[in-house]
Amino acid sequence: MSAGFVERPDCRLYFEAEGTGPFLVFAHGLGGNHLSWWQQVPYFRDRYTCVTFSHRGFSPSTAPQGGPDPAVYGDDLAALADHLGARDITIVAQSMGGWSALDFAFAQPDRVRALVLASTGGSMAWPAFPFSEPGKIEHWRNESDAASAALFARGIHPAGGERMANEQPALNYLYRHIDALSAIDKMALRQRLMATLRHPVDRLCTLNVPTLWLTGAEDLVFPPFVADTLCSLMPNARVACVPKAGHSVYFERAAEFNRLVDEFLSRV
């Protein structure tokens, strides 16, 4: 395994690389860091060079003055790929990682072999999309906000979900401790993420990159039905939804997540 830092103008990005083969880069969500992929790297490293990294501000990467700005996540990912000497990469992105993945893919589509967008619409402006059912987004958001607040009050992270807390308490414990490693203002960063939903969803029609949209049926953070809609806009995409799973399918249902990603990549 190799590890190190990529120097950026205003921060340092930590990364680890392990395995042999084509580059498979994992981009974590708001509740994680490079350690989040501990169940994926051992599975894929015999066939891929697995690269995990911590977004700016997430331990042990450093934070720029004023905190992380999601608008530069795509540039950070490009700098990482350049540092690794990777001509092209496959990106597995979860939640916040979708900002990195889609911004990079729009900027340099010829360098992206494939995308896995797990429980994320990335930087697409999906809340403004006119879904066929009026008020569908607003109704989902109201129910999600109430359910998430109830979970927080009970000490359960909504991104982990109640099912993982009840059925897999050790995983829930680990998730919360990985989340706690990064001492940044995540509420402020969440607001910045929502403020950078800047790509019109129709732009997905131009992205001819093999893409898997992977969701959890019980997700309280990202509505699974949005993935169905966004997937239908892309010329080379498919969707998979894992039952009895929340926002962090890669963590909660790792065996199923790995199988679905593996099958998808084998077709690419």
Buried (B, 14 or more C-beta within 10 A) or exposed (E): EEEEBBEBEEBBBBBBBBBEEBBBBBBBBBBBBBBBBEBBBEBBBEBBBBBBBBBBBBBBBBBBEEBBBBBBBBBBBBBBBEBBEBEEBBBBBBBBBBBBBBBBBBEBEEBBBBBBBBBBBBBBBBBEBEBEEEEBBEEBEEEBEEBBEEBEEEEBBBBBBBBBBEEBEEBBEBBBEBBEEBEBEBEEBBEBBEEBBEBEBEBBEEBEBBBBBBBBEBBBBBBBBBBEBBBEBBEEBBBBBBEBBBBBBBBBBBEBBBBBBEEBBEEB
